[in-house]
Amino acid sequence: MFTHIKQSNFGFLRKGEIITSHGIVQTPVFMPPATYGALKATGADDLEKIGVQILLVNALHLRFRPSDSFIKEYGGIHKFMGWRRPILSDSGGFQTWSFKKKQSLTKVTEKGVYFYSPYDGAKFFLTPEKAIEIQHNLGVDIMMALDECSPDVEDRHYVEKSLERTHCWAKESLKKHQELSKKEGKKSLLFGIVQGGSFLDLRKKSLEFILELPFDGIAFGGETIGYNMPKTLEILDYLREIIPKDKPIYTMGLGASPYDIIEITKRGVDMFDCVNPARIARHGELYNGRIKKDKKGIMIESEFQEAILKIKQSRFLKDKNPIDDDCDCYTCKNFSRAYLRHLYLLREPLYLRLATIHNLRYIIRLLEAIKSL
């Protein structure tokens, strides 16, 4: 259930609540990916203290390791992970597309996707019904319908055929979800996914189709979203008039840069996820920049290009300052740039934890500022 609370004066920014069985999520919200049931180098306590409200797991990967049936027997993904707050699961549509690049995708049909498991090489057939069954076994709070991920650059004819499959799978996903929800006596939320590649008219057609079905939320998927930010923003602007006010809007895989987050939230996006903040932290890139509010909205002031401090640089050898003077995270309150550089160059595991804590907290602080507009 989504409660739309308030429309801001900052563009089309809106603040709302998503009510789940494991708590209320205040939007707009960033969802760090814990793909296999863990976010590298951090634990549940770290993430709660940072202010993470909801995590994302990947249902398809968990299907193979350790298996969704085992997790169900264990008591569900929350108990398995030791995470008390909401969890959203991706159905695996993007992963099957990525398998294509690794030569492990065999065939996409009207019924589903054939591919070879990246773990044991066994052939597997993923259908919309199977994707929903896996997510129900995990016991997540928010599930995604199975879709076919549209490439950013592809011929229109292929995207049109792909869109037809995604729409067919959306109906089948919804039917299976309703059946299992009735059987289990509980209600998780299910989102439908809008595809259409970079073609604006196909995105509009897809959104209108998904809105006709009783999904709890709307996601924008495909390689274009987040990877091609100019086109992402063009799509969101083009669809502005028909984007619903009573359902959460989720841009999948978006959040590589704090600047991207500012742009999508002022266009009314409620939810987003991206591996980038944690990934670049592990590779020595740390967010830095004063988050400021003015009449025009949010801006970031930093001495570093793209508001990223590269900790391995020699200029930080004896730097006693924290990563960011304004940051209230555990890392910035207790450690210097010099110490973090020392840990990074030694490949000390502690660096991974401290860096990840900072980058995630920076994104959450940014959202706290955005919500205060």
Secondary structure as GFF3:
##gff-version 3
##sequence-region A 1 373
A	DSSP	beta_strand	2	7	.	.	.	ID=ss1
A	DSSP	beta_strand	14	20	.	.	.	ID=ss2
A	DSSP	beta_strand	23	27	.	.	.	ID=ss3
A	DSSP	beta_strand	29	30	.	.	.	ID=ss4
A	DSSP	alpha_helix	44	50	.	.	.	ID=ss5
A	DSSP	beta_strand	55	58	.	.	.	ID=ss6
A	DSSP	alpha_helix	59	64	.	.	.	ID=ss7
A	DSSP	alpha_helix	68	74	.	.	.	ID=ss8
A	DSSP	alpha_helix	77	81	.	.	.	ID=ss9
A	DSSP	beta_strand	87	90	.	.	.	ID=ss10
A	DSSP	alpha_helix	93	101	.	.	.	ID=ss11
A	DSSP	beta_strand	105	108	.	.	.	ID=ss12
A	DSSP	beta_strand	113	116	.	.	.	ID=ss13
A	DSSP	beta_strand	123	126	.	.	.	ID=ss14
A	DSSP	alpha_helix	128	138	.	.	.	ID=ss15
A	DSSP	beta_strand	142	144	.	.	.	ID=ss16
A	DSSP	alpha_helix	156	184	.	.	.	ID=ss17
A	DSSP	beta_strand	189	194	.	.	.	ID=ss18
A	DSSP	alpha_helix	200	211	.	.	.	ID=ss19
A	DSSP	beta_strand	217	220	.	.	.	ID=ss20
A	DSSP	alpha_helix	224	227	.	.	.	ID=ss21
A	DSSP	alpha_helix	229	238	.	.	.	ID=ss22
A	DSSP	three_ten_helix	240	242	.	.	.	ID=ss23
A	DSSP	beta_strand	249	251	.	.	.	ID=ss24
A	DSSP	alpha_helix	258	265	.	.	.	ID=ss25
A	DSSP	beta_strand	271	272	.	.	.	ID=ss26
A	DSSP	alpha_helix	276	282	.	.	.	ID=ss27
A	DSSP	beta_strand	285	287	.	.	.	ID=ss28
A	DSSP	beta_strand	290	294	.	.	.	ID=ss29
A	DSSP	beta_strand	297	301	.	.	.	ID=ss30
A	DSSP	three_ten_helix	305	307	.	.	.	ID=ss31
A	DSSP	beta_strand	308	310	.	.	.	ID=ss32
A	DSSP	three_ten_helix	314	316	.	.	.	ID=ss33
A	DSSP	alpha_helix	330	334	.	.	.	ID=ss34
A	DSSP	alpha_helix	337	346	.	.	.	ID=ss35
A	DSSP	alpha_helix	349	371	.	.	.	ID=ss36
###
